[in-house]
Amino acid sequence: MASAMCRTFARVQSLKGWRRNDEAPPVSENISWKWVLLSIACCACLMFERQAWGVEPVSEHSANQQHRVVMHLNSGDDKVQRGALNNIRNLYQELGTHNLTLELVVHGAGLPLLLKKGTAFAVELADLKKTYGVNYTACSNTMKTMQVMREDLISEVGETVPAIVRLLERQEQGWAYIKP
């Protein structure tokens, strides 16, 4: 079939340029338009058949698969922080609470997100922790630099370790890395 398609393509290519002088196309007794149409139909079927390409929606593919995600946040921009929290909620809603373990590692300009005073997202952070079990990690190096004590952090923060070390460890353990 492939060789027939190649021959048909070559014949069609030989017709190229026939409109230059507004003359009729050359007649060829060897051209079989049914092969051209059959070839186009086969290509269309393959393009629209998702299983032919191995593409599946996330919900079908990941129904019972365990996922581990470490999310890296170092931005003080409210829009970026809002986006990160939305991403967390969306991941849990799509994959399910029992199929996802997620840790949000915060450092640098993002640290105020985890402060009792200074975050506009305290209620949402508490809700994500309570509903989904999100783990929050604050960077101990940033805390030293900003002179932040453990007591200054919201109660949902689990650990205070160097963020760069935690991100490295999680990636070495096979966790997916996301940076909003």
C-alpha positions in Angstrom: 0.0 0.0 0.0 2.8 2.4 0.9 4.5 1.9 -2.5 1.2 2.5 -4.3 0.8 5.7 -2.3 4.3 6.8 -3.3 3.6 6.1 -7.0 0.3 8.0 -6.8 2.0 10.9 -5.1 4.7 10.9 -7.8 2.0 10.9 -10.5 0.2 13.8 -8.8 3.4 15.7 -8.5 4.0 15.3 -12.3 0.8 17.3 -12.8 2.3 20.3 -11.0 2.3 23.4 -13.0 -0.3 22.4 -15.5 -2.4 25.6 -14.8 0.4 27.9 -15.8 -0.9 28.3 -19.4 -4.6 27.8 -18.5 -4.5 24.5 -20.4 -6.3 21.4 -19.4 -4.5 19.0 -17.1 -2.6 16.2 -18.9 -4.5 12.9 -19.1 -2.8 9.9 -17.7 -4.2 6.5 -17.9 -2.1 5.4 -14.9 -3.6 7.8 -12.3 -6.1 6.1 -10.0 -7.9 8.7 -8.0 -9.3 6.0 -5.8 -5.8 5.5 -4.4 -5.5 9.2 -3.8 -8.8 9.4 -1.9 -8.0 6.1 0.0 -4.6 7.6 1.0 -6.3 10.8 2.3 -9.0 8.8 4.1 -6.3 6.6 5.9 -4.3 9.7 7.0 -7.5 11.4 8.3 -8.4 8.3 10.3 -5.0 8.1 11.9 -4.9 11.7 12.7 -8.3 11.7 14.5 -7.8 8.4 16.3 -6.2 9.3 19.6 -5.3 5.7 20.6 -3.3 5.5 17.4 -1.0 8.1 18.8 -1.1 7.0 22.4 -2.7 10.2 23.7 -5.1 9.8 26.6 -6.8 12.4 28.8 -5.1 12.8 32.2 -8.1 11.5 34.1 -8.1 8.2 32.2 -4.3 7.8 32.3 -3.8 8.8 36.0 -6.9 7.3 37.6 -5.0 5.0 40.0 -1.4 6.3 39.5 0.5 7.8 42.5 2.0 11.2 41.8 4.5 13.2 43.9 5.0 16.9 43.1 7.3 19.5 44.6 6.2 23.0 43.7 8.9 25.7 43.9 7.7 29.3 44.8 10.1 32.2 45.2 7.9 35.1 44.0 6.3 37.8 46.1 3.9 38.6 43.3 0.3 38.0 44.5 -0.7 36.9 41.0 2.1 34.2 40.9 1.2 33.1 44.4 -2.5 32.9 43.5 -1.6 30.9 40.4 0.4 28.5 42.5 -2.5 27.9 44.9 -4.9 27.5 42.0 -2.5 24.9 40.4 -2.4 23.0 43.7 -6.2 22.9 43.9 -6.5 21.9 40.2 -4.0 19.1 40.6 -5.9 17.6 43.5 -9.2 18.0 41.9 -8.0 16.3 38.7 -5.9 13.5 40.2 -7.7 12.9 43.5 -6.5 13.3 47.1 -5.3 9.8 47.4 -3.3 9.8 44.2 -1.2 13.0 44.9 1.4 14.1 47.4 2.4 17.7 47.0 4.9 19.8 48.8 5.1 23.6 48.3 8.7 24.8 48.9 8.8 28.5 49.5 11.9 30.8 49.7 13.2 34.2 48.8 10.6 36.8 48.0 7.9 34.2 48.3 8.4 33.6 52.0 5.8 36.2 53.2 3.2 33.8 51.8 3.8 31.6 54.8 4.0 34.4 57.4 1.2 35.0 59.9 1.4 38.7 59.2 1.8 39.5 55.6 -0.1 36.8 53.7 -3.4 37.4 52.1 -3.8 33.7 51.6 -3.7 32.4 55.2 -7.3 31.0 55.0 -6.7 29.3 51.6 -3.4 27.8 52.8 -5.1 26.4 55.8 -7.9 25.0 53.7 -5.5 23.3 51.2 -3.7 21.7 54.2 -6.9 20.5 55.8 -8.7 19.4 52.6 -5.8 17.9 50.7 -2.9 17.5 53.1 -0.6 19.9 51.2 2.9 20.1 52.9 4.5 23.5 53.2 8.2 23.9 53.6 9.8 27.3 54.4 13.5 28.0 53.5 15.6 28.2 56.7 18.2 30.3 54.9 15.7 32.9 53.8 14.3 32.9 57.3 17.7 33.8 58.7 18.3 36.5 56.1 14.8 38.0 56.7 15.2 37.5 60.5 12.0 35.4 60.6 11.4 33.1 63.5 9.5 29.8 63.4 6.8 31.4 65.5 6.2 34.0 62.7 5.1 31.3 60.3 1.6 30.0 59.9 0.9 26.8 61.8 0.5 24.8 58.6 4.2 25.0 57.8 5.8 21.6 58.4 9.5 22.0 58.0 12.1 24.7 57.8 15.1 23.5 55.7 17.2 25.1 53.0 14.9 25.3 50.0 17.5 24.4 47.4 18.5 21.3 49.3 14.8 20.2 49.6 14.2 20.8 45.9 17.3 18.8 45.0 16.3 15.9 47.3 12.8 15.7 46.0 13.9 15.7 42.4 16.5 12.9 43.2 13.6 10.9 44.8 11.7 11.2 41.5 9.2 13.9 42.4 7.8 16.0 39.5 9.1 19.6 39.7 6.7 22.5 39.0 7.5 26.2 39.2 4.5 28.5 38.5 
